[in-house]
Amino acid sequence: MAGMEARKDDVVAMKQYGIDYGAQMCQDLMDFGVSALHFYTLNLEKVVFGILDKVGLLENGGAAAILADEADASSMLAVGSAWARVGDTVKSIFGQGVVTEMRSSGAAVIKIESWVLAGGQNPIAHLEKGQFEKVF
């Protein structure tokens, strides 16, 4: 947890930490005799390719990682210990809502769904990093 917290504002360092930590975990499992690994990429395929390459399970010297499409990676920002991205449900002091925009600072634009205004509209909150958290 401390390793992720220390890198949460640096996308490149966070991905490298994920590769290094994930590779060590996978290697430990394989050394223990596990014969299969399953990954949830969370649309960050390059991290998974990096792990597979680091433990020697990726053919072609990691060439597949170059082809991985992370076009939406910029919408995934570390917020505390959870990842929040456009479309995720989050909670704040204003109630629960859906992220409609993520900013590079970690701030988010959130449509508060727990409130309904006159005319059936939902208020929009602009919250800084740390003022909301993902609902799991």
Secondary structure, 3 states (H helix, E strand, C coil): CHHHHHHCCCHHHHHHHHHHHHHHHHHHHHHHCCCCCCCCCCCCHHHHHHHHHHCCCCCHHHHHHHHCCCCCHHHCEEECCEEECCCCEEEECCEEEEEEEECCCCCEEEEECCCCCHHHCCCEEEECCCCEEECC
